[in-house]
Amino acid sequence: MISHKESIDTNVLLRIILGDNPDQRTLALELLERPATTFYLSSVAIMEVAFVLEKIIGYTREEISESLTRVLGAYNNIEYDEKTLRNALEFYVNHPSLSFDDCYLAEETAQKNCEPLWTFDHKLATQSPTAKELK
């Protein structure tokens, strides 16, 4: 059987994580259980999920990490940069003054061997081994 690749949006993951709309959660779960379908998950969607969970819903960093890890770990048909996400979540939990997008960006820089990450963000430059402040 030939596999087909599709993409999933932020709100699909949010419905699964939050369970705030049972009908949409059911549809999202059914979608991810489609046979012979691989789903691509963009880093932008991952960052949006983290943003909504933290800023809108009020999840802690640990809850965000656990939620993303649990949902993405439940499906082997979702393609994303697993190593970058795992490292970014750990960095995010351990550096409470940095945003998730900064943590993800710093880890992606390391994974792609594109160091340093030049920034004007002093906080990021002092807390990330991959970032250097432009001054």
N, C-alpha and C positions, 0 to 999 in steps of 0.2 A: 504494500500500500504506500502510495506517495504521500509524503507529509506536506502540509500546507502551512505557510507562515502568515500570521496576522499580528496585529498590535493591540495592546490594551491601554486604556486611558486611566488617569488618576482616579476618577470616580468609581471605576470598577473595583479597584483595590480598596478604596474607602468603604464601599458598601459591604465588602466581605469583612473588613476589619471592624467596622462600627456596628454592623447589623441594624442600622437605624431605619432602613427601609426593607422589610422582609421580602417583599416581592422582587425588588431589584437585587437583593442579596442572592436569592434563589436563581435569578437569571444569570448573575455573575458566576456563581458556582457551576451552573450548567454549562456556561460558555467554556470555562477552564477545563471541564471534563470532556470536552469534545474529543473523540478519537482522531488520531492522525493529524492533530493541529498543534503547531508550535506557535507560541506567542512571544513577541518581542516587547520588552518593557524598557522604555527610554529612561535614561538617568534624569531627565527633566520630570517625568512622571513620579519617579521615586522622590525627588526633592519636593515636589508639590505635596505628596502624601505626608512627608515629614513636616512640612510647613503647616498644613491643615491640622494634623494631629496635635502639634505643639501650640500653635498660635490661636487656632479657632476652638479646638476641642479641649485643650488643656492637659494633654498627656505629658507625662514626664519623659525625659530622654530614655530612661530604661524601658518604659512602656512602648515607646516608639520603636526602639531597637527590637524588643521582643515581638511586637506585632508584625513588623516587616519580616523578621527572620522566620516567624511561624508561618505566615501566609506564603511567602516565597518558597520556603522549604517543603511545603505540602504538595507542590507541583513541580514535576521534573520537565514540564513542557513550556516553562517560561524562561526565555533567554534574557539575561542581563549580565552586567559585569559583577559577578558574585564576589570576587576577591576585593574589588574596590569598595563595594557596598559593605562587606563584612568589616573591612579596615576602617571605613568612614564611620560606621556606626560605633565602633569601639572608640575611635578618636572623639566623636561627638559626645559620647557618654562621659568620657574622661576629661573633656575640656568645656565646661559649662559656659564659658564666656564666648565661645565661637558658635556661629550658626551651623546648621547641618550642611547648607550649601558650601560654606567655606571648608568644612571638614571633608566633604565629598570631593571638592575641587583639589584640595591638597593631596588626597589619596590617589585621585585619578592622575595627577601630575607624576606621582611616584610610579604608578603602574605602567604608565606610557613612557617612562624614562625621559620626561620633558622637564627636568629640573634645571634651575630653580623656577619656582612660580613667583614671578615678579609682582609685587603688590605695593600699594600705598597704605595698606592696612597694617599698622604697627602691631596690633594684637595678634593677627594671623601670623605675621612674620616672626614674632617672638615665641609662638606656641607650636608652630609647625616646622619640622626639620626640612621640609621641601620648599618653604616660602622664604623669600628674601625681600626686605623692604627696599623700595626704590626711593633713594633720597639724595 
